[in-house]
Amino acid sequence: MKKYFLYLVIATIILAATSCKKFLDLKPIDSPTEGTFYVDEKGLQAGVVSIYDGLQSTALYGNNFLTMAELRADNLTDNNPGAGGGVRYQLDVFSETPANTTLSETWLGFYTTIYRANVILEKAPAINMDATRKNQIIGQALFLRALSYFNLTRLWGKVPLITKIQSSEEARANKRADTVAIYAQILNDLTTAIPKLPATWVDAERGRITSNAATALLGKVYLYQKNYLLAASTLQPLATAIYAGTTLALVPQTITFPNTLKTSKDIIFGVQYLLGGIGEAALQVNRYQNNSNNNVIALSPTLFEATDNRKTLVAPAASGLRPGKFNTPQINNETSSDFPIIRCADVLLMYAEALNENAYPDVEALKALNAVRTNAVASLKSFILLPSQASFRAAVYNERNIELALECDRWFDIIRTNQFTTLFPLVPVYRQLYPVPQVEIDNVTDKTGWQNTGY
């Protein structure tokens, strides 16, 4: 994957050099357009890399999305109300308004990623190249568009559903689509992508999206829709592969984190970064660094057994440090530490949850739950200890909290499992969705129905 971070620059240079030979061609040689850039496989490959690059941005997995998906929940708090004008603190205490810049940057970040995916999906069919490689390009673009819409609808509910390149006039006429339509598009993108993607990539391409990653995300989407039968059947082949341990496997978090996400078999897909400012590096301060006591890890140590190897990775960090899960070496405060989006442990916990919702007791559900706990050196559960479907459900929810802490799942888990009113009894229920950024409402012609209830 690493070499492809240079594709965009290389392809741009090649295009510029080619244009120089045609000195009568008045197209700008230093600013390739969609019409001049996406004309061959190199252009498409560079375009795909630009979609991945969108996930790396500070607006998304580089910072803001982590704030919206973790700080909002109960495992992390912001202890500095005045920092940055209180923009971040507002999200923590449910006082943000549509003017909050974190919201607008994140919204724009996801739609930038979607736009780049739409360009690839429109341009690829006309490119003359190897069919297998073309399908792989299309599959990656479909996955990244699906992931972006999945995050958007989880954050805002109804959002514009844009699946093609738009003119300014078309964009100003956008309306918010119902979540049913958005989820239908996500499902279509993922089911179309899976057969186009390889199960593995060669080492030089490691980090690209695989059919396993698309299958795992598909299972997750079914889980969010409470379609437990389809979630279980979709995730079952992945669970079998994880138990086999050949390509996918559970790996103790103390090995996967903080340094070996790039090679851990537990990572099915993650956002990759390069060290020292090459490409898009990750700022360490954005990985929950405790500057001036801003970030306080609120995950209670009592949730962990004494032998649990995950406990120290999410323990409160001293000022200036990061929690152990992301405390990687850095150059000039930049790190090569990747950010996980889908892990094998997540797959097994989703599988256990779906099976339990389908029927209790389920031996395979218990096996999946215990596999994650064994990997963490935690005691085994049994149906004696979990004597009902409800108790098993609660055990899975708890396991997701401590296994996936600080990985952008907690806030969404709270909402989808109906824990919001229990954990935040004084917060209005409309705060389960964020307000639509005012700047986006200002950009459309018909503003009717654009803002979420309560804002």
C-alpha positions as CSV (number, residue, x, y, z in Angstrom):
1,M,0.0,0.0,0.0
2,K,2.8,2.4,0.9
3,K,4.1,2.9,-2.6
4,Y,0.7,4.0,-3.8
5,F,0.8,7.1,-1.5
6,L,3.2,8.4,-4.2
7,Y,0.9,7.6,-7.1
8,L,-0.9,10.9,-7.1
9,V,2.3,12.9,-7.2
10,I,3.9,10.7,-9.9
11,A,0.8,10.6,-12.0
12,T,0.5,14.4,-11.9
13,I,4.1,14.8,-13.0
14,I,3.6,12.3,-15.9
15,L,0.5,14.2,-17.0
16,A,2.3,17.5,-16.8
17,A,5.3,16.2,-18.8
18,T,3.0,14.7,-21.5
19,S,1.1,18.0,-21.8
20,C,4.3,20.0,-22.3
21,K,5.0,18.1,-25.5
22,K,1.7,19.3,-26.9
23,F,2.6,23.0,-26.6
24,L,-0.4,24.0,-28.6
25,D,-2.7,22.3,-26.2
26,L,-4.1,25.1,-24.0
27,K,-5.2,22.8,-21.2
28,P,-3.4,23.8,-17.9
29,I,-0.4,21.5,-17.5
30,D,-0.1,22.0,-13.8
31,S,-3.7,21.4,-12.9
32,P,-5.0,18.1,-14.3
33,T,-8.8,18.0,-14.6
34,E,-11.2,15.0,-14.3
35,G,-11.2,14.8,-18.1
36,T,-7.4,14.7,-18.5
37,F,-6.4,12.8,-15.4
38,Y,-8.7,9.7,-15.3
39,V,-7.8,8.4,-18.7
40,D,-5.8,5.2,-17.8
41,E,-5.1,2.8,-15.0
42,K,-2.5,5.0,-13.4
43,G,-5.0,7.8,-13.1
44,L,-7.6,5.4,-11.6
45,Q,-5.1,4.0,-9.1
46,A,-4.1,7.5,-8.0
47,G,-7.8,8.4,-7.6
48,V,-8.4,5.4,-5.4
49,V,-5.4,6.4,-3.2
50,S,-7.0,9.9,-2.9
51,I,-10.1,8.2,-1.4
52,Y,-8.1,6.5,1.2
53,D,-6.3,9.8,1.8
54,G,-9.7,11.3,2.6
55,L,-10.1,8.9,5.6
56,Q,-6.7,10.0,6.9
57,S,-7.6,13.7,7.1
58,T,-7.9,15.6,10.3
59,A,-11.6,16.0,9.6
60,L,-12.1,12.3,9.8
61,Y,-10.0,9.5,11.4
62,G,-7.1,12.0,12.0
63,N,-9.1,13.8,14.6
64,N,-12.6,15.0,14.3
65,F,-14.4,11.8,13.8
66,L,-12.7,10.4,16.9
67,T,-14.0,13.3,18.8
68,M,-17.6,12.8,17.6
69,A,-17.6,9.0,18.1
70,E,-15.7,8.7,21.4
71,L,-15.6,12.0,23.3
72,R,-19.4,12.1,23.0
73,A,-19.7,8.8,24.8
74,D,-18.8,7.8,28.3
75,N,-15.2,6.5,28.1
76,L,-13.6,9.9,27.5
77,T,-14.1,13.5,28.8
78,D,-12.8,16.9,27.9
79,N,-11.6,18.6,31.1
80,N,-10.7,21.9,29.5
81,P,-13.9,23.9,28.6
82,G,-11.9,26.9,27.2
83,A,-9.6,25.1,24.8
84,G,-10.1,26.0,21.2
85,G,-13.0,28.2,22.1
86,G,-14.9,25.3,23.6
87,V,-15.7,23.8,20.2
88,R,-14.6,20.3,21.3
89,Y,-16.0,20.6,24.8
90,Q,-19.4,21.4,23.4
91,L,-19.6,17.9,21.9
92,D,-18.7,16.3,25.2
93,V,-21.4,18.1,27.2
94,F,-24.2,18.1,24.5
95,S,-24.2,21.8,24.0
96,E,-23.0,22.0,20.4
97,T,-24.9,24.2,17.9
98,P,-25.2,23.9,14.1
99,A,-22.3,26.5,14.0
100,N,-19.8,24.1,15.6
101,T,-16.8,23.8,13.2
102,T,-16.0,20.2,14.1
103,L,-19.4,19.2,12.7
104,S,-19.0,21.1,9.5
105,E,-15.4,19.8,8.9
106,T,-16.4,16.2,9.5
107,W,-19.5,16.5,7.2
108,L,-17.3,18.0,4.5
109,G,-14.6,15.4,5.0
110,F,-17.0,12.5,4.4
111,Y,-18.6,14.1,1.4
112,T,-15.1,14.9,0.0
113,T,-14.4,11.1,0.3
114,I,-17.7,10.3,-1.3
115,Y,-17.1,12.7,-4.2
116,R,-13.7,11.1,-4.9
117,A,-15.4,7.6,-4.9
118,N,-18.1,8.9,-7.2
119,V,-15.4,10.1,-9.7
120,I,-13.8,6.7,-9.8
121,L,-17.1,4.9,-10.2
122,E,-18.1,7.2,-13.1
123,K,-14.7,7.1,-14.9
124,A,-13.7,3.5,-14.4
125,P,-16.1,1.8,-16.8
126,A,-14.7,3.6,-19.8
127,I,-11.0,2.9,-19.0
128,N,-9.3,0.2,-21.2
129,M,-7.5,-2.0,-18.7
130,D,-7.3,-5.5,-17.2
131,A,-10.8,-6.4,-16.0
132,T,-9.7,-7.9,-12.7
133,R,-7.8,-4.8,-11.7
134,K,-10.6,-2.6,-12.8
135,N,-13.0,-4.5,-10.6
136,Q,-10.7,-4.2,-7.7
137,I,-10.6,-0.4,-8.1
138,I,-14.4,-0.3,-8.3
139,G,-14.7,-2.5,-5.3
140,Q,-12.5,-0.3,-3.2
141,A,-14.4,2.9,-4.2
142,L,-17.7,1.2,-3.4
143,F,-16.5,0.2,0.0
144,L,-15.1,3.6,0.9
145,R,-18.4,5.3,-0.3
146,A,-20.4,2.8,1.8
147,L,-18.3,3.4,4.9
148,S,-18.6,7.1,4.5
149,Y,-22.4,7.0,4.2
150,F,-22.6,4.5,7.2
151,N,-20.7,7.1,9.3
152,L,-22.7,10.0,8.0
153,T,-26.1,8.4,8.7
154,R,-25.0,7.2,12.1
155,L,-24.0,10.8,13.0
156,W,-26.8,12.8,11.4
157,G,-29.6,10.4,10.4
158,K,-31.0,11.8,7.1
159,V,-28.3,13.1,4.8
160,P,-28.0,13.9,1.0
161,L,-27.6,10.7,-1.0
162,I,-25.2,11.6,-3.8
163,T,-24.0,8.8,-6.1
164,K,-22.7,10.8,-9.1
165,I,-20.7,13.8,-9.9
166,Q,-22.9,16.9,-9.5
167,S,-22.9,20.4,-10.9
168,S,-23.2,23.4,-8.5
169,E,-26.8,23.7,-9.5
170,E,-27.5,20.1,-8.8
171,A,-25.7,20.3,-5.4
172,R,-27.8,23.3,-4.4
173,A,-30.9,21.3,-5.1
174,N,-29.9,18.4,-2.8
175,K,-32.3,17.3,-0.1
176,R,-31.8,14.9,2.8
177,A,-32.6,11.3,1.9
178,D,-34.4,9.0,4.4
179,T,-32.2,6.6,6.3
180,V,-34.0,3.7,4.6
181,A,-32.6,4.9,1.2
182,I,-29.2,5.5,2.6
183,Y,-28.9,2.0,4.1
184,A,-30.2,0.5,0.9
185,Q,-27.4,2.3,-1.0
186,I,-24.8,1.1,1.6
187,L,-26.0,-2.5,1.3
188,N,-25.9,-2.3,-2.5
189,D,-22.4,-0.8,-2.5
190,L,-21.1,-3.5,-0.2
191,T,-22.8,-6.5,-1.9
192,T,-21.5,-5.3,-5.2
193,A,-18.0,-4.7,-3.9
194,I,-17.4,-8.1,-2.2
195,P,-17.0,-10.2,-5.3
196,K,-14.8,-7.6,-7.0
197,L,-12.3,-7.6,-4.1
198,P,-9.5,-10.1,-3.3
199,A,-9.4,-11.9,0.0
200,T,-5.8,-10.7,0.4
201,W,-3.3,-8.4,-1.2
202,V,0.4,-8.9,-1.8
203,D,2.6,-7.4,0.9
204,A,3.3,-4.3,-1.2
205,E,-0.4,-3.6,-1.3
206,R,-1.2,-4.6,2.3
207,G,-3.8,-2.2,3.8
208,R,-6.1,-2.0,0.8
209,I,-9.7,-3.1,1.3
210,T,-10.3,-6.9,1.0
211,S,-13.5,-8.9,0.5
212,N,-13.2,-9.8,4.1
213,A,-13.3,-6.1,5.1
214,A,-16.4,-5.5,2.9
215,T,-18.1,-8.6,4.3
216,A,-17.4,-7.5,7.9
217,L,-18.8,-4.1,7.3
218,L,-21.8,-5.6,5.6
219,G,-22.4,-7.8,8.7
220,K,-22.1,-4.7,10.8
221,V,-24.7,-2.8,8.8
222,Y,-27.1,-5.7,9.1
223,L,-26.5,-5.6,12.9
224,Y,-27.4,-1.9,13.0
225,Q,-30.6,-2.7,11.1
226,K,-31.3,-5.4,13.7
227,N,-31.4,-8.0,10.9
228,Y,-29.8,-10.5,13.1
229,L,-30.3,-13.5,10.8
230,L,-28.5,-11.9,7.9
231,A,-25.8,-10.4,10.3
232,A,-25.0,-13.9,11.6
233,S,-25.0,-15.6,8.2
234,T,-22.8,-12.9,6.8
235,L,-20.3,-13.0,9.6
236,Q,-20.1,-16.8,10.0
237,P,-17.5,-17.4,7.3
238,L,-15.3,-14.7,8.8
239,A,-15.7,-16.3,12.3
240,T,-14.6,-19.6,10.8
241,A,-11.6,-17.9,9.2
242,I,-10.6,-16.2,12.4
243,Y,-10.7,-19.4,14.4
244,A,-8.5,-21.1,11.7
245,G,-6.0,-18.2,12.1
246,T,-4.4,-18.3,8.7
247,T,-5.3,-15.0,7.2
248,L,-7.4,-13.6,10.0
249,A,-6.9,-14.2,13.7
250,L,-7.4,-12.8,17.2
251,V,-4.2,-11.3,18.4
252,P,-3.7,-10.0,22.0
253,Q,-4.2,-6.2,22.0
254,T,-0.8,-5.8,23.7
255,I,0.7,-7.1,20.5
256,T,-1.6,-5.4,18.0
257,F,-1.3,-2.1,19.9
258,P,0.4,0.3,19.8
259,N,3.0,-0.6,17.2
260,T,2.0,-3.5,14.9
261,L,-1.4,-2.6,13.5
262,K,0.1,-2.8,10.0
263,T,0.9,-6.5,10.3
264,S,-1.5,-7.8,12.9
265,K,-3.9,-10.4,11.6
266,D,-6.6,-8.9,13.9
267,I,-6.8,-5.8,11.7
268,I,-9.2,-6.5,8.8
269,F,-9.1,-2.8,7.7
270,G,-7.6,0.3,9.2
271,V,-6.6,3.8,8.1
272,Q,-2.9,3.8,7.4
273,Y,-0.4,6.5,8.1
274,L,3.3,7.1,7.2
275,L,5.9,8.4,9.7
276,G,7.6,11.8,9.6
277,G,5.3,13.8,7.4
278,I,5.5,11.5,4.3
279,G,2.0,11.4,2.8
280,E,-0.5,12.0,5.6
281,A,1.0,11.5,9.0
282,A,-1.2,11.3,12.2
283,L,-0.7,14.0,14.7
284,Q,-0.2,12.4,18.1
285,V,-2.2,15.1,19.9
286,N,-5.2,13.8,18.0
287,R,-5.0,10.3,19.5
288,Y,-6.4,11.3,22.8
289,Q,-3.2,12.9,24.1
290,N,-3.7,14.4,27.5
291,N,-2.5,18.0,27.0
292,S,-3.1,20.2,30.0
293,N,-5.5,17.6,31.3
294,N,-7.8,18.1,28.3
295,N,-8.5,14.4,27.9
296,V,-9.5,12.2,30.8
297,I,-10.0,8.5,30.2
298,A,-13.2,7.7,32.0
299,L,-13.2,3.9,31.4
300,S,-13.5,2.4,34.9
301,P,-10.7,0.0,35.8
302,T,-13.4,-2.1,37.6
303,L,-14.7,-3.2,34.2
304,F,-11.5,-5.3,33.8
305,E,-10.4,-8.4,35.6
306,A,-6.9,-8.3,37.1
307,T,-5.4,-10.5,34.4
308,D,-7.1,-8.6,31.5
309,N,-4.3,-7.5,29.1
310,R,-6.5,-4.6,27.7
311,K,-6.6,-2.7,31.0
312,T,-3.3,-0.9,30.7
313,L,-3.9,0.1,27.1
314,V,-6.8,2.4,28.0
315,A,-5.7,3.4,31.5
316,P,-5.6,7.2,32.3
317,A,-2.4,8.7,30.9
318,A,-0.2,11.3,32.5
319,S,-0.2,14.8,31.1
320,G,1.5,14.9,27.7
321,L,1.0,11.2,27.0
322,R,-1.4,9.2,25.1
323,P,-3.3,6.1,26.4
324,G,-1.2,3.0,25.7
325,K,-3.4,1.8,22.8
326,F,-2.1,4.7,20.7
327,N,1.1,5.7,22.4
328,T,3.5,5.1,19.5
329,P,6.9,6.6,18.7
330,Q,6.8,9.8,16.7
331,I,8.9,12.2,14.7
332,N,8.1,15.9,15.2
333,N,4.9,14.8,17.0
334,E,3.8,12.7,14.0
335,T,3.2,9.0,14.1
336,S,2.9,6.1,11.7
337,S,0.3,4.6,14.0
338,D,-2.7,3.3,12.0
339,F,-6.3,3.6,13.2
340,P,-8.4,0.4,13.2
341,I,-11.8,0.4,11.6
342,I,-12.6,-3.3,11.6
343,R,-11.0,-5.9,13.7
344,C,-11.4,-9.6,14.1
345,A,-12.4,-9.1,17.7
346,D,-15.2,-6.8,16.6
347,V,-16.4,-9.4,14.1
348,L,-16.6,-12.2,16.8
349,L,-18.5,-9.9,19.2
350,M,-21.0,-8.9,16.4
351,Y,-21.4,-12.6,15.6
352,A,-22.0,-13.5,19.2
353,E,-24.6,-10.7,19.5
354,A,-26.4,-11.6,16.4
355,L,-26.6,-15.3,17.3
356,N,-27.8,-14.5,20.8
357,E,-30.5,-12.2,19.4
358,N,-31.7,-15.0,17.1
359,A,-31.9,-17.7,19.8
360,Y,-30.7,-18.3,23.4
361,P,-28.8,-20.3,24.3
362,D,-26.4,-20.6,21.4
363,V,-23.2,-22.5,21.7
364,E,-21.5,-20.7,18.8
365,A,-22.4,-17.3,20.4
366,L,-20.7,-18.4,23.6
367,K,-17.7,-19.7,21.7
368,A,-17.3,-16.3,19.9
369,L,-17.6,-14.3,23.2
370,N,-15.1,-16.5,25.0
371,A,-12.6,-16.4,22.1
372,V,-12.3,-12.7,22.6
373,R,-12.1,-13.0,26.4
374,T,-9.5,-15.8,26.1
375,N,-7.4,-13.6,23.8
376,A,-7.5,-10.9,26.6
377,V,-6.6,-13.4,29.4
378,A,-10.0,-12.9,31.0
379,S,-12.1,-15.6,32.6
380,L,-14.5,-17.7,30.5
381,K,-18.2,-17.1,30.5
382,S,-20.8,-19.9,30.7
383,F,-24.6,-20.2,30.4
384,I,-24.6,-20.7,34.2
385,L,-23.1,-17.3,34.6
386,L,-25.2,-15.9,31.8
387,P,-28.5,-17.7,32.4
388,S,-30.7,-15.6,30.1
389,Q,-30.7,-13.9,26.7
390,A,-30.7,-10.5,28.4
391,S,-27.7,-11.4,30.6
392,F,-25.8,-12.7,27.6
393,R,-26.7,-9.5,25.7
394,A,-25.4,-7.4,28.5
395,A,-22.1,-9.4,28.6
396,V,-21.6,-8.8,24.9
397,Y,-22.3,-5.0,25.3
398,N,-19.8,-4.9,28.1
399,E,-17.2,-6.8,26.1
400,R,-17.6,-4.4,23.2
401,N,-17.0,-1.5,25.5
402,I,-13.7,-2.7,26.9
403,E,-12.4,-4.5,23.8
404,L,-13.1,-1.6,21.3
405,A,-12.5,1.3,23.7
406,L,-11.3,4.5,21.9
407,E,-11.8,2.9,18.4
408,C,-14.9,4.9,17.4
409,D,-17.6,2.4,18.3
410,R,-18.7,3.3,21.8
411,W,-21.0,6.2,20.9
412,F,-22.7,4.3,18.1
413,D,-23.1,1.2,20.3
414,I,-24.8,3.3,23.0
415,I,-27.3,4.6,20.5
416,R,-28.1,1.4,18.6
417,T,-28.5,-0.7,21.8
418,N,-30.8,1.9,23.4
419,Q,-28.5,2.7,26.3
420,F,-28.7,6.5,25.7
421,T,-31.4,7.4,28.2
422,T,-29.8,5.1,30.9
423,L,-26.3,6.6,30.5
424,F,-27.4,10.2,29.9
425,P,-30.8,10.6,31.7
426,L,-30.6,14.4,31.7
427,V,-29.8,14.8,28.1
428,P,-32.7,15.4,25.6
429,V,-33.2,12.4,23.3
430,Y,-32.8,14.5,20.2
431,R,-29.1,14.8,21.0
432,Q,-28.6,11.2,19.8
433,L,-28.1,12.9,16.4
434,Y,-25.9,15.8,15.8
435,P,-27.2,19.1,14.3
436,V,-26.7,19.5,10.6
437,P,-24.0,22.1,10.0
438,Q,-25.5,25.5,9.3
439,V,-23.0,26.2,6.6
440,E,-24.4,23.2,4.6
441,I,-28.0,24.4,5.1
442,D,-26.9,27.9,3.9
443,N,-25.6,26.3,0.6
444,V,-28.9,24.7,-0.5
445,T,-31.8,26.5,-2.2
446,D,-34.6,24.8,-0.4
447,K,-33.8,24.7,3.3
448,T,-37.0,22.8,4.3
449,G,-36.5,19.8,6.4
450,W,-32.7,20.1,6.6
451,Q,-32.2,20.5,10.3
452,N,-32.6,17.7,12.8
453,T,-35.4,18.0,15.4
454,G,-34.5,20.0,18.5
455,Y,-31.8,22.2,17.0
